Amino acid sequence: MMAQKSSLFEADRKCADQDSIGAASQTSASSSSSSSLKRQWDGDEEDHSPSKKQATEESLHSQKVATHYNKLQERGLAERNKSRIVHMRNFNNWLKSVLIADILDKVRRRRREVTVLDLGCGKGGDLLKWKKGHIDKLVCADIAAVSIEQCQQRYNDMRRRGHPNDRTFSAEFITADCSKELLSDKLQDPELRFDVCSCQFVCHYSFESEQQADTMLRNACERLQPGGFFIGTTPDAYELVKRLEVSDSNSFGNEVFRVTFQKKADYPLFGCQYDFSLEGVVNVPEFLVYFPLFEEMAKKYNMRLVYKKTFKEFFEEKVKDEKNKVLMQWMQALEQYPPDERGQLASDSLGEYDHAKRVAARRPVGTLSKSEWEATSIYLVYVFEKMA
Ligand SMILES: C[S@@+](CC[C@H](N)C(=O)[O-])C[C@H]1O[C@@H](n2cnc3c(N)ncnc32)[C@H](O)[C@@H]1O
């Protein structure tokens, strides 16, 4: 127990350090909020044992998640390009591409055949990344049956369109609530082992209860090979609470996103719900993921944290590599400031490009508007490795 506590203090200190580095949000750290989260983790918190009411709420929430994502329309490229947040979406996509390519490079040094689990795959937004990474087998799982159908369709289209000499990976598609059901019961080959599990923008839905978060982690990690990786992206509880604490209401945001908590100053480790809306559309409720707790829970599945970085830190490190910079331009992950004669900025609101104006005096720079940057800098990237 002592060892467990000291490692948490470590993790806490690292998080606190990051607060001062991650300056993009223009907010100041609130030590009371972070210590309140940590206090709860240290044990002086209410009982988490499930009650009947809680179980009903959890099941309602799962239905809400599935219904929400099932209803989401697949938007064509032209439509997506018109969005106010097109560059932020491209930026997030670039970040996932770099993360996935890096991890596949590492795995390939040790293994010839690579098998991947895409947990919470959605409509298959990462299929091309797996194809470019030359993997051999992919298992896609999601709670939303319609998303899984569309993902499978996209995979079939990708195979059909590919060059006859192109070897596309084989794939399996599973509809499951991965915070409640075990994927191992649904796999075609119950002995299958994964080299990578990728969980992009998903884990925060499972932190409604300890049981759900544990089942999600179990699905992500229990079938990983020793030396295999669990990678993902999730909102940073510190960043969310920090911004909430300096706001004068239960909410904070800007012209592209808004986060609304039910109350302030009380942040339970599980079930701490908030609403996230993007471009005015309210998403399904999400739950805070307190990262030191996430890290501790992953140890149960023999997982060691390799790194956790804010999107800002990850971007600043990876963009130094020329191939990532080229990919960034190709994916249009940043917009040009000032725009060329045919171009138009994503926002014409006052102050959205002041940060770019300061550095663009001599030549155009690539940037995101202030509002998009504030939205994307809420997130974290993490990489865990399965111990032998
Ligand atoms: C924000 S989307 C991300 C989709 C995809 N990973 C990506 O990066 O494009 C979140 C996805 O998580 C899925 N999801 C949420 N809760 C889940 C659960 N309990 N089990 C499986 N999938 C879940 C949703 O259906 C949705 O497809």
The ligand as an SDF file (V2000), in Angstrom:
LIG
                    3D

 27 29  0  0  0  0  0  0  0  0999 V2000
  -15.3940   10.2210  -29.8300 C   0  0  0  0  0  0  0  0  0  0  0  0
  -15.7790    8.7120  -30.5790 S   0  0  0  0  0  0  0  0  0  0  0  0
  -14.1770    8.1740  -31.1230 C   0  0  0  0  0  0  0  0  0  0  0  0
  -14.2120    7.2030  -32.2640 C   0  0  0  0  0  0  0  0  0  0  0  0
  -12.8300    6.7450  -32.7680 C   0  0  0  0  0  0  0  0  0  0  0  0
  -12.0740    6.0700  -31.7520 N   0  0  0  0  0  0  0  0  0  0  0  0
  -12.0450    7.9130  -33.3030 C   0  0  0  0  0  0  0  0  0  0  0  0
  -11.0380    8.3130  -32.7280 O   0  0  0  0  0  0  0  0  0  0  0  0
  -12.4500    8.4250  -34.3610 O   0  0  0  0  0  0  0  0  0  0  0  0
  -16.0680    7.6850  -29.1840 C   0  0  0  0  0  0  0  0  0  0  0  0
  -16.4500    6.2690  -29.5430 C   0  0  0  0  0  0  0  0  0  0  0  0
  -16.4670    5.4720  -28.3690 O   0  0  0  0  0  0  0  0  0  0  0  0
  -17.5490    4.5750  -28.4500 C   0  0  0  0  0  0  0  0  0  0  0  0
  -17.8930    4.1140  -27.0890 N   0  0  0  0  0  0  0  0  0  0  0  0
  -18.2870    4.8570  -26.0390 C   0  0  0  0  0  0  0  0  0  0  0  0
  -18.5360    4.0760  -24.9710 N   0  0  0  0  0  0  0  0  0  0  0  0
  -18.2580    2.8070  -25.3490 C   0  0  0  0  0  0  0  0  0  0  0  0
  -18.3270    1.5440  -24.7030 C   0  0  0  0  0  0  0  0  0  0  0  0
  -18.7400    1.4540  -23.4430 N   0  0  0  0  0  0  0  0  0  0  0  0
  -17.9970    0.4360  -25.3890 N   0  0  0  0  0  0  0  0  0  0  0  0
  -17.5760    0.5240  -26.6750 C   0  0  0  0  0  0  0  0  0  0  0  0
  -17.5040    1.6850  -27.3500 N   0  0  0  0  0  0  0  0  0  0  0  0
  -17.8290    2.8210  -26.7030 C   0  0  0  0  0  0  0  0  0  0  0  0
  -18.6380    5.4140  -29.0970 C   0  0  0  0  0  0  0  0  0  0  0  0
  -19.6840    4.6300  -29.6260 O   0  0  0  0  0  0  0  0  0  0  0  0
  -17.8320    6.1700  -30.1530 C   0  0  0  0  0  0  0  0  0  0  0  0
  -17.7690    5.4580  -31.3630 O   0  0  0  0  0  0  0  0  0  0  0  0
  1  2  1  0
  2  3  1  0
  2 10  1  0
  3  4  1  0
  4  5  1  0
  5  6  1  0
  5  7  1  0
  7  8  2  0
  7  9  1  0
 10 11  1  0
 11 12  1  0
 11 26  1  0
 12 13  1  0
 13 14  1  0
 13 24  1  0
 14 15  1  0
 14 23  1  0
 15 16  2  0
 16 17  1  0
 17 18  1  0
 17 23  2  0
 18 19  1  0
 18 20  2  0
 20 21  1  0
 21 22  2  0
 22 23  1  0
 24 25  1  0
 24 26  1  0
 26 27  1  0
M  CHG  2   2   1   9  -1
M  END
$$$$
